[in-house]
Amino acid sequence: MNALLPTSFADLLALYQDPMFWLFPMGTLAVSTVMFLLFALPFTWLAWRDPVSLRRYKVQDTPFDVARWFWPSLGRLTLNVSLIVVALLLAWPLLRHAPIHLGEMPAWYVAVAQILFFVFLDDFLYYWMHRTMHKGFLLRHVHSVHHRIRHTTAINGNYMHWFEYLCTASLALLGPMLVGAHLYVLWIWIALRQFEAADGHCGYVLPWNPGHLLPLYEGAGYHDFHHSQYQGNYAGFLPYLDRFFGSYARGYLAWRAKFRGEPGTPE
């Protein structure tokens, strides 16, 4: 245990002078927050303007309620990030042993393979965490905070209870820690995860969305139905788990077929 934890106050103080403390936990949190805002703010401005030319790409016909939820969403994000800072300060004596590193960058194809692994692992774990949060105490006292908003815009992507924010962030770190990812690969993955958080709540399924380059990704319509129906569509990026476990949101498949111009309207 002495090898893992500091034995004096001087040793403890020295831990926080390690440059990796500022680069790994704190730097990753900064990348996460900045990238979310970079993705979310333009989408939110688009929803506020609600241009007629883009209304055919909206998931819901009702108007966005940007004015009501913009500042509460920024306030909730600020609170959650502040609490995560405290959690990281407390966890650093153990977290410093994580295999995240600043050594040689992997080959590009290794980095791509790692990020794809992170996507699938995170989605699998998030699916089950999300389903669990739709039950009992966790639904009433934690996840219901996120569901206060039925017609979301991108800035609402991180409007959630602090405990859900902590759990979601922890899941995103699990894959990189398992493979001992390079710090820069971790940052790329976190940026991609925050793109999904913003895009999934933006309310538009835009044909030029770069997210559609990711196989199986279905865009904002998938998660929008989760908010409008309150149940179903539990995954983050990839809805294949809802297909396997029969947990599509009510009406989603019919809407998707109609939106794509496909024959038939499955239920």
Contacts in CASP RR format, 6 or more apart in sequence:
PFRMAT RR
TARGET T0000
AUTHOR 0000-0000-0000
METHOD contacts of the structure
MODEL  1
MNALLPTSFADLLALYQDPMFWLFPMGTLAVSTVMFLLFALPFTWLAWRD
PVSLRRYKVQDTPFDVARWFWPSLGRLTLNVSLIVVALLLAWPLLRHAPI
HLGEMPAWYVAVAQILFFVFLDDFLYYWMHRTMHKGFLLRHVHSVHHRIR
HTTAINGNYMHWFEYLCTASLALLGPMLVGAHLYVLWIWIALRQFEAADG
HCGYVLPWNPGHLLPLYEGAGYHDFHHSQYQGNYAGFLPYLDRFFGSYAR
GYLAWRAKFRGEPGTPE
4 93 0 8 1.000
4 94 0 8 1.000
4 97 0 8 1.000
5 93 0 8 1.000
5 94 0 8 1.000
6 12 0 8 1.000
6 14 0 8 1.000
6 15 0 8 1.000
6 93 0 8 1.000
12 93 0 8 1.000
15 21 0 8 1.000
15 92 0 8 1.000
15 93 0 8 1.000
15 96 0 8 1.000
16 89 0 8 1.000
16 92 0 8 1.000
18 96 0 8 1.000
20 96 0 8 1.000
20 102 0 8 1.000
21 92 0 8 1.000
21 96 0 8 1.000
23 102 0 8 1.000
23 183 0 8 1.000
24 95 0 8 1.000
24 98 0 8 1.000
24 100 0 8 1.000
24 183 0 8 1.000
25 88 0 8 1.000
25 91 0 8 1.000
25 92 0 8 1.000
25 95 0 8 1.000
26 85 0 8 1.000
26 88 0 8 1.000
28 173 0 8 1.000
28 183 0 8 1.000
28 186 0 8 1.000
28 187 0 8 1.000
28 190 0 8 1.000
29 81 0 8 1.000
29 84 0 8 1.000
29 85 0 8 1.000
29 88 0 8 1.000
31 187 0 8 1.000
31 190 0 8 1.000
31 191 0 8 1.000
32 169 0 8 1.000
32 190 0 8 1.000
32 191 0 8 1.000
32 193 0 8 1.000
32 194 0 8 1.000
33 77 0 8 1.000
33 81 0 8 1.000
35 190 0 8 1.000
35 191 0 8 1.000
35 194 0 8 1.000
35 195 0 8 1.000
36 77 0 8 1.000
36 157 0 8 1.000
36 158 0 8 1.000
36 194 0 8 1.000
36 197 0 8 1.000
36 198 0 8 1.000
39 154 0 8 1.000
39 194 0 8 1.000
39 195 0 8 1.000
39 197 0 8 1.000
39 198 0 8 1.000
39 199 0 8 1.000
40 154 0 8 1.000
40 155 0 8 1.000
40 157 0 8 1.000
40 197 0 8 1.000
40 198 0 8 1.000
40 201 0 8 1.000
40 202 0 8 1.000
41 154 0 8 1.000
41 155 0 8 1.000
42 154 0 8 1.000
43 153 0 8 1.000
43 154 0 8 1.000
43 155 0 8 1.000
43 198 0 8 1.000
43 199 0 8 1.000
43 202 0 8 1.000
43 204 0 8 1.000
44 66 0 8 1.000
44 70 0 8 1.000
44 153 0 8 1.000
44 154 0 8 1.000
44 155 0 8 1.000
44 202 0 8 1.000
46 54 0 8 1.000
46 202 0 8 1.000
46 204 0 8 1.000
47 64 0 8 1.000
47 66 0 8 1.000
47 153 0 8 1.000
47 154 0 8 1.000
47 202 0 8 1.000
47 203 0 8 1.000
47 204 0 8 1.000
48 64 0 8 1.000
48 66 0 8 1.000
48 67 0 8 1.000
48 153 0 8 1.000
50 63 0 8 1.000
50 64 0 8 1.000
54 204 0 8 1.000
54 206 0 8 1.000
57 204 0 8 1.000
57 205 0 8 1.000
57 206 0 8 1.000
57 207 0 8 1.000
58 203 0 8 1.000
58 204 0 8 1.000
59 203 0 8 1.000
59 204 0 8 1.000
59 205 0 8 1.000
59 220 0 8 1.000
59 221 0 8 1.000
59 224 0 8 1.000
59 225 0 8 1.000
59 255 0 8 1.000
60 151 0 8 1.000
60 203 0 8 1.000
60 224 0 8 1.000
60 228 0 8 1.000
62 151 0 8 1.000
63 151 0 8 1.000
64 151 0 8 1.000
64 153 0 8 1.000
64 203 0 8 1.000
65 149 0 8 1.000
65 151 0 8 1.000
66 153 0 8 1.000
66 155 0 8 1.000
69 149 0 8 1.000
69 153 0 8 1.000
69 155 0 8 1.000
69 156 0 8 1.000
69 159 0 8 1.000
70 153 0 8 1.000
70 155 0 8 1.000
72 159 0 8 1.000
73 155 0 8 1.000
73 156 0 8 1.000
73 157 0 8 1.000
73 158 0 8 1.000
73 159 0 8 1.000
74 155 0 8 1.000
76 145 0 8 1.000
76 158 0 8 1.000
76 159 0 8 1.000
76 160 0 8 1.000
77 158 0 8 1.000
77 159 0 8 1.000
79 162 0 8 1.000
80 158 0 8 1.000
80 160 0 8 1.000
80 162 0 8 1.000
80 165 0 8 1.000
80 166 0 8 1.000
83 162 0 8 1.000
83 165 0 8 1.000
83 166 0 8 1.000
84 165 0 8 1.000
84 166 0 8 1.000
84 169 0 8 1.000
87 166 0 8 1.000
88 95 0 8 1.000
98 177 0 8 1.000
98 180 0 8 1.000
99 177 0 8 1.000
99 180 0 8 1.000
99 181 0 8 1.000
100 176 0 8 1.000
100 177 0 8 1.000
100 180 0 8 1.000
100 181 0 8 1.000
100 182 0 8 1.000
100 183 0 8 1.000
100 186 0 8 1.000
101 180 0 8 1.000
101 181 0 8 1.000
101 182 0 8 1.000
101 183 0 8 1.000
102 182 0 8 1.000
102 183 0 8 1.000
103 182 0 8 1.000
104 182 0 8 1.000
105 111 0 8 1.000
105 182 0 8 1.000
105 184 0 8 1.000
105 185 0 8 1.000
106 114 0 8 1.000
106 182 0 8 1.000
106 185 0 8 1.000
111 182 0 8 1.000
111 185 0 8 1.000
111 188 0 8 1.000
114 176 0 8 1.000
114 179 0 8 1.000
114 181 0 8 1.000
114 185 0 8 1.000
114 189 0 8 1.000
115 185 0 8 1.000
115 188 0 8 1.000
115 189 0 8 1.000
115 192 0 8 1.000
117 175 0 8 1.000
117 179 0 8 1.000
118 172 0 8 1.000
118 175 0 8 1.000
118 176 0 8 1.000
118 189 0 8 1.000
119 192 0 8 1.000
119 214 0 8 1.000
119 237 0 8 1.000
119 238 0 8 1.000
120 238 0 8 1.000
121 174 0 8 1.000
121 175 0 8 1.000
121 178 0 8 1.000
122 171 0 8 1.000
122 172 0 8 1.000
122 174 0 8 1.000
122 175 0 8 1.000
122 193 0 8 1.000
122 237 0 8 1.000
123 235 0 8 1.000
123 236 0 8 1.000
123 237 0 8 1.000
123 238 0 8 1.000
123 241 0 8 1.000
124 241 0 8 1.000
125 171 0 8 1.000
125 174 0 8 1.000
126 168 0 8 1.000
126 171 0 8 1.000
126 234 0 8 1.000
126 235 0 8 1.000
126 236 0 8 1.000
127 234 0 8 1.000
127 235 0 8 1.000
127 236 0 8 1.000
127 241 0 8 1.000
127 242 0 8 1.000
129 167 0 8 1.000
129 168 0 8 1.000
129 171 0 8 1.000
130 143 0 8 1.000
130 234 0 8 1.000
130 235 0 8 1.000
130 236 0 8 1.000
131 234 0 8 1.000
131 247 0 8 1.000
132 138 0 8 1.000
133 139 0 8 1.000
133 142 0 8 1.000
133 143 0 8 1.000
133 164 0 8 1.000
134 143 0 8 1.000
134 231 0 8 1.000
134 234 0 8 1.000
141 161 0 8 1.000
142 161 0 8 1.000
142 163 0 8 1.000
142 164 0 8 1.000
143 160 0 8 1.000
143 161 0 8 1.000
143 164 0 8 1.000
145 159 0 8 1.000
145 160 0 8 1.000
145 161 0 8 1.000
145 164 0 8 1.000
146 159 0 8 1.000
146 160 0 8 1.000
146 161 0 8 1.000
146 164 0 8 1.000
147 227 0 8 1.000
147 230 0 8 1.000
148 159 0 8 1.000
149 156 0 8 1.000
149 159 0 8 1.000
149 227 0 8 1.000
150 227 0 8 1.000
150 228 0 8 1.000
151 203 0 8 1.000
151 224 0 8 1.000
151 227 0 8 1.000
151 228 0 8 1.000
152 200 0 8 1.000
152 201 0 8 1.000
152 202 0 8 1.000
152 203 0 8 1.000
152 223 0 8 1.000
152 224 0 8 1.000
152 227 0 8 1.000
153 201 0 8 1.000
153 202 0 8 1.000
153 203 0 8 1.000
154 198 0 8 1.000
154 199 0 8 1.000
154 200 0 8 1.000
154 201 0 8 1.000
154 202 0 8 1.000
154 203 0 8 1.000
155 198 0 8 1.000
155 201 0 8 1.000
156 201 0 8 1.000
157 197 0 8 1.000
157 198 0 8 1.000
157 200 0 8 1.000
157 201 0 8 1.000
158 165 0 8 1.000
158 197 0 8 1.000
160 168 0 8 1.000
172 189 0 8 1.000
172 190 0 8 1.000
172 193 0 8 1.000
173 186 0 8 1.000
175 181 0 8 1.000
176 185 0 8 1.000
176 186 0 8 1.000
176 189 0 8 1.000
181 189 0 8 1.000
195 211 0 8 1.000
196 236 0 8 1.000
196 237 0 8 1.000
199 209 0 8 1.000
199 211 0 8 1.000
199 219 0 8 1.000
199 220 0 8 1.000
200 219 0 8 1.000
200 220 0 8 1.000
200 221 0 8 1.000
200 222 0 8 1.000
200 223 0 8 1.000
200 224 0 8 1.000
200 236 0 8 1.000
201 220 0 8 1.000
201 223 0 8 1.000
201 224 0 8 1.000
201 227 0 8 1.000
202 220 0 8 1.000
203 220 0 8 1.000
203 221 0 8 1.000
203 224 0 8 1.000
204 220 0 8 1.000
205 219 0 8 1.000
205 220 0 8 1.000
205 221 0 8 1.000
205 259 0 8 1.000
209 219 0 8 1.000
211 217 0 8 1.000
211 219 0 8 1.000
212 219 0 8 1.000
214 237 0 8 1.000
216 237 0 8 1.000
216 238 0 8 1.000
216 239 0 8 1.000
216 240 0 8 1.000
217 237 0 8 1.000
217 238 0 8 1.000
218 239 0 8 1.000
218 256 0 8 1.000
221 252 0 8 1.000
221 255 0 8 1.000
221 256 0 8 1.000
222 233 0 8 1.000
222 235 0 8 1.000
222 236 0 8 1.000
222 239 0 8 1.000
222 252 0 8 1.000
223 233 0 8 1.000
223 236 0 8 1.000
225 232 0 8 1.000
225 233 0 8 1.000
225 249 0 8 1.000
225 250 0 8 1.000
225 251 0 8 1.000
225 252 0 8 1.000
225 255 0 8 1.000
226 232 0 8 1.000
226 233 0 8 1.000
226 234 0 8 1.000
226 249 0 8 1.000
228 249 0 8 1.000
229 249 0 8 1.000
229 250 0 8 1.000
229 251 0 8 1.000
229 252 0 8 1.000
231 249 0 8 1.000
231 250 0 8 1.000
232 242 0 8 1.000
232 247 0 8 1.000
232 248 0 8 1.000
232 249 0 8 1.000
232 250 0 8 1.000
232 252 0 8 1.000
233 239 0 8 1.000
233 242 0 8 1.000
233 247 0 8 1.000
233 248 0 8 1.000
233 249 0 8 1.000
233 252 0 8 1.000
234 241 0 8 1.000
234 242 0 8 1.000
234 247 0 8 1.000
235 241 0 8 1.000
235 242 0 8 1.000
239 248 0 8 1.000
241 247 0 8 1.000
242 248 0 8 1.000
251 267 0 8 1.000
253 266 0 8 1.000
253 267 0 8 1.000
254 265 0 8 1.000
254 266 0 8 1.000
254 267 0 8 1.000
256 262 0 8 1.000
257 263 0 8 1.000
257 264 0 8 1.000
257 265 0 8 1.000
257 266 0 8 1.000
258 265 0 8 1.000
END
